[in-house]
Amino acid sequence: MKSNYILKVEDAKTVDIQKALQAANIKVASIIEVHKEKEDKDNS
């Protein structure tokens, strides 16, 4: 079975996400970045 998920992450690169999922024995077919928000300087 194939499933699609949308994640919203902070301070992570796609390679880091893929490695974390694979470490949890989750087979990753693809990771696609669909939107990138500008960082809010006041909240960092």
C-alpha positions in Angstrom: 0.0 0.0 0.0 1.3 3.5 -0.9 0.2 6.5 1.2 0.9 10.3 0.7 1.6 12.5 3.7 2.3 16.3 4.0 4.8 17.3 6.7 5.6 20.8 8.0 9.1 20.9 9.5 11.5 23.4 11.0 15.3 23.1 10.7 15.3 19.9 8.6 16.5 19.1 5.1 14.9 16.5 2.9 17.9 14.1 3.3 17.5 14.3 7.1 13.8 13.5 6.8 14.5 10.5 4.5 17.2 9.2 6.9 14.9 9.4 9.9 12.1 7.6 8.2 14.4 4.9 6.9 15.8 4.5 10.4 12.2 3.7 11.5 12.0 1.1 8.7 9.7 3.3 6.6 10.4 2.9 2.9 10.5 6.3 1.2 9.5 6.5 -2.4 10.0 10.2 -2.8 10.1 13.5 -0.9 8.9 16.7 -2.7 9.2 20.2 -1.3 6.0 22.0 -2.3 6.3 25.3 -0.4 8.9 27.1 1.6 8.0 29.9 4.0 10.3 32.8 4.8 11.6 32.6 8.4 10.1 35.1 10.8 13.0 37.0 12.3 11.0 38.1 15.4 10.1 34.5 16.4 13.6 33.0 16.1 
